[in-house]
């Protein structure tokens, strides 16, 4: 998110590859955003509407970045930096817990992090192992349609309608 500042200082030491220079950070973060959006144009399809589309985007971001990094390996470090920065901001706002739907996004940022890990702590926590499996399968899905289906399955498990409004 381009309006994001440097990560919160008390979490910055956990952000891998974080440059000390603010200008260099802004340039790297912006490059990661450009590469990310370019990856969508190559690997992703049209998003469904509502909460279903929001969840598809959460899942597709990781799948698409992995595929993009296969063709452009130098982007791996930029994608990792952006994920860590986004995780730091998410952790600052809501900690490492939350409901399972929040976990679908936070797990993307923390799954490969050496110290951060999403831990569900809401009423739907018992569903996390099943949802996490679907999330991680979507990350390696061979086609975008499989991600759309994975998001639909997650919403069914959570008993949430596809057309529910997007969450903040």
C-alpha distance (Angstrom), angle and dihedral (degrees) to the residues before:
residue distance angle dihedral
X1 . . .
X2 3.81 . .
X3 3.79 95.5 .
X4 3.78 91.1 59.4
X5 3.75 112.0 113.5
X6 3.75 125.3 -146.7
X7 3.81 108.2 -55.9
X8 3.80 118.1 -83.9
X9 3.77 106.6 -76.5
X10 3.80 96.2 -123.9
X11 3.84 89.0 56.2
X12 3.81 98.8 36.5
X13 3.81 93.7 90.8
X14 3.81 88.0 64.7
X15 3.81 93.6 54.9
X16 3.78 107.5 100.2
X17 3.80 116.6 -135.6
X18 3.80 93.2 8.9
X19 3.81 109.6 161.3
X20 3.80 116.8 -137.6
X21 3.78 91.2 -137.8
X22 3.82 112.2 84.5
X23 3.82 94.0 -149.3
X24 3.80 91.3 51.5
X25 3.81 89.6 48.5
X26 3.80 92.1 51.3
X27 3.80 91.3 48.9
X28 3.80 93.4 48.9
X29 3.79 92.8 45.5
X30 3.80 91.6 49.3
X31 3.82 90.6 48.5
X32 3.81 88.8 52.6
X33 3.82 90.5 52.1
X34 3.80 92.5 49.6
X35 3.81 91.9 48.0
X36 3.80 90.1 46.3
X37 3.80 93.8 53.2
X38 3.81 91.6 43.4
X39 3.80 88.1 53.5
X40 3.79 89.9 55.7
X41 3.81 90.9 55.5
X42 3.79 89.4 56.4
X43 3.82 103.4 37.2
X44 3.82 109.8 22.1
X45 3.78 136.2 72.6
X46 3.77 135.1 -151.7
X47 3.78 114.7 -50.9
X48 3.78 119.9 -121.5
X49 3.78 115.6 -123.7
X50 3.79 129.4 -100.2
X51 3.77 126.7 10.1
X52 3.80 90.0 -25.0
X53 3.80 90.4 62.2
X54 3.79 92.6 45.9
X55 3.80 90.9 53.0
X56 3.82 92.1 45.3
X57 3.80 88.1 54.5
X58 3.83 91.6 50.5
X59 3.79 91.0 52.8
X60 3.79 96.7 38.5
X61 3.80 93.7 52.6
X62 3.81 92.0 68.3
X63 3.82 95.0 40.8
X64 3.78 92.5 48.4
X65 3.80 94.4 46.6
X66 3.80 90.5 51.5
X67 3.80 90.9 51.2
X68 3.80 92.4 45.3
X69 3.80 91.4 50.4
X70 3.81 90.3 54.5
X71 3.81 88.6 63.2
X72 3.81 94.6 35.8
X73 3.83 108.5 29.0
X74 3.81 93.4 178.5
X75 3.81 88.0 69.5
X76 3.81 92.1 66.4
X77 3.81 92.4 82.8
X78 3.81 92.2 47.0
X79 3.80 92.2 49.7
X80 3.81 89.6 48.4
X81 3.80 91.6 50.4
X82 3.81 91.7 50.3
X83 3.81 92.1 46.9
X84 3.80 91.5 50.8
X85 3.82 92.1 47.0
X86 3.80 91.4 48.3
X87 3.81 89.6 47.0
X88 3.80 91.1 51.2
X89 3.80 91.0 53.6
X90 3.82 92.5 45.2
X91 3.81 91.3 48.7
X92 3.81 90.3 48.4
X93 3.81 89.9 53.3
X94 3.81 100.7 41.2
X95 3.78 112.9 0.3
X96 3.79 125.2 -122.9
X97 3.79 94.7 -58.0
X98 3.73 137.9 64.6
X99 3.75 137.9 117.2
X100 3.77 123.9 -35.5
X101 3.80 93.9 -100.0
X102 3.81 90.0 57.0
X103 3.78 86.5 48.1
X104 3.80 91.1 60.2
X105 3.80 87.8 66.3
X106 3.80 101.1 31.7
X107 3.80 91.6 49.1
X108 3.81 88.3 57.2
X109 3.79 88.8 58.6
X110 3.80 97.5 40.9
X111 3.82 106.3 32.9
X112 3.79 92.9 95.3
X113 3.78 97.9 30.5
X114 3.81 116.9 115.3
X115 3.82 95.9 -136.8
X116 3.83 110.6 13.1
X117 3.79 121.3 79.6
X118 3.78 133.0 165.1
X119 3.81 113.5 -117.8
X120 3.80 116.4 -175.4
X121 3.78 113.0 -131.4
X122 3.79 104.5 170.0
X123 3.82 133.0 90.5
X124 3.82 92.2 -83.3
X125 3.82 94.3 55.1
X126 3.82 93.3 113.1
X127 3.82 88.6 64.9
X128 3.82 93.3 57.8
X129 3.84 98.1 91.0
X130 3.82 91.4 55.3
X131 3.79 93.4 42.0
X132 3.81 92.7 45.5
X133 3.81 89.7 54.5
X134 3.81 91.0 53.3
X135 3.82 91.2 45.6
X136 3.80 92.8 52.9
X137 3.80 92.2 45.0
X138 3.81 89.0 53.4
X139 3.80 90.2 54.0
X140 3.81 90.2 63.2
X141 3.80 98.3 33.6
X142 3.80 113.6 138.5
X143 3.80 93.7 -134.4
X144 3.79 141.0 26.3
X145 3.82 92.6 -116.9
X146 3.81 88.9 65.0
X147 3.82 89.2 57.5
X148 3.81 90.9 51.5
X149 3.80 88.6 51.5
X150 3.82 92.6 46.1
X151 3.80 90.9 54.3
X152 3.80 90.0 49.6
X153 3.82 90.6 51.9
X154 3.82 91.4 49.8
X155 3.78 92.1 51.2
X156 3.80 89.6 49.6
X157 3.81 90.7 51.8
X158 3.80 89.8 49.8
X159 3.81 91.1 44.9
X160 3.81 90.8 -124.7
X161 3.81 122.2 142.9
X162 3.81 117.0 -117.0
X163 3.79 91.6 -130.2
X164 3.81 95.1 50.4
X165 3.80 111.2 126.7
X166 3.78 118.2 -88.7
X167 3.78 116.6 -94.9
X168 3.78 126.0 -120.9
